[in-house]
Amino acid sequence: MQPSERALRFLDELMMTRHDITVRTIVDLPVEQMRRLALLCRKEKISRAEAVRRAVEQLLRNSSVGDVQAYFGASKTSGNVSRQVMRLRAQWKERA
């Protein structure tokens, strides 16, 4: 018996880890940085994306910012963003 396409997709989603998720971003760089980056990539035989990933990794490794997990739950919203926004707007009206 062959599993259905839907079952296979569900299984794929269950097995996906945070390492499987990729985020795309656009970065504006000055012309001189782009030129130097292109030279580096050619020399190292890597893509620009790989060079940026390595740079970000090095920056984060040398940063004083700890594990990102430590920041989860730090929000004052207690899971209800709408309620927090309403409170903040009420405070603004009181100050106006």
C-alpha positions as CSV (number, residue, x, y, z in Angstrom):
1,M,0.0,0.0,0.0
2,Q,1.5,3.3,-1.1
3,P,1.1,6.4,1.2
4,S,-0.9,9.2,-0.3
5,E,0.6,12.5,-1.5
6,R,-1.1,14.3,1.5
7,A,0.4,11.8,4.0
8,L,3.9,12.3,2.5
9,R,3.6,16.1,2.7
10,F,2.4,15.8,6.3
11,L,5.4,13.6,7.1
12,D,7.7,16.1,5.5
13,E,6.3,18.9,7.6
14,L,6.7,16.8,10.8
15,M,10.3,16.0,10.0
16,M,11.3,19.6,9.1
17,T,13.7,21.1,11.6
18,R,14.7,24.7,12.1
19,H,17.8,23.9,10.1
20,D,15.6,23.1,7.1
21,I,14.1,26.6,7.0
22,T,15.8,29.2,4.9
23,V,15.0,32.9,4.9
24,R,15.7,35.2,2.0
25,T,16.7,38.7,2.5
26,I,17.8,41.7,0.4
27,V,20.9,43.6,1.5
28,D,21.9,47.0,0.0
29,L,25.7,47.3,-0.1
30,P,27.8,50.2,-1.3
31,V,29.5,49.7,-4.7
32,E,32.9,49.4,-3.1
33,Q,31.8,46.6,-0.7
34,M,30.1,44.8,-3.6
35,R,33.4,45.0,-5.6
36,R,35.5,43.7,-2.7
37,L,32.9,41.0,-2.0
38,A,33.0,39.8,-5.6
39,L,36.8,39.6,-5.5
40,L,36.7,37.6,-2.2
41,C,34.0,35.3,-3.6
42,R,36.1,34.7,-6.8
43,K,39.2,34.0,-4.7
44,E,37.4,31.7,-2.2
45,K,35.3,30.1,-5.0
46,I,32.1,30.7,-3.0
47,S,28.8,32.4,-3.8
48,R,27.9,35.8,-2.4
49,A,25.2,34.2,-0.4
50,E,27.8,31.8,1.2
51,A,30.1,34.8,1.9
52,V,27.2,36.7,3.6
53,R,26.2,33.6,5.6
54,R,29.8,33.2,6.8
55,A,30.1,36.9,7.7
56,V,26.8,36.8,9.7
57,E,27.9,33.7,11.5
58,Q,31.2,35.3,12.5
59,L,29.4,38.5,13.6
60,L,27.0,36.5,15.7
61,R,29.8,34.4,17.2
62,N,31.7,37.5,18.2
63,S,28.6,39.3,19.5
64,S,27.6,39.7,23.1
65,V,24.1,38.6,22.2
66,G,23.4,35.2,23.7
67,D,21.2,32.4,22.5
68,V,18.1,33.7,20.7
69,Q,15.9,31.3,22.7
70,A,16.6,33.5,25.8
71,Y,14.6,36.3,24.2
72,F,11.4,34.3,23.5
73,G,8.7,35.1,26.0
74,A,10.3,38.5,26.9
75,S,7.4,40.4,25.3
76,K,4.9,42.1,27.5
77,T,2.0,41.0,25.2
78,S,1.4,37.7,27.0
79,G,0.4,36.2,23.7
80,N,-2.2,38.8,22.9
81,V,-0.7,41.5,20.7
82,S,-4.0,43.2,20.0
83,R,-4.7,43.8,23.7
84,Q,-1.2,45.3,24.2
85,V,-1.6,47.6,21.2
86,M,-4.9,48.9,22.6
87,R,-3.2,49.6,26.0
88,L,-0.4,51.5,24.3
89,R,-2.8,53.6,22.2
90,A,-4.9,54.4,25.3
91,Q,-1.7,55.6,27.0
92,W,-0.9,57.8,24.0
93,K,-4.3,59.4,24.1
94,E,-3.9,60.1,27.9
95,R,-0.6,61.9,27.2
96,A,-1.9,63.9,24.2
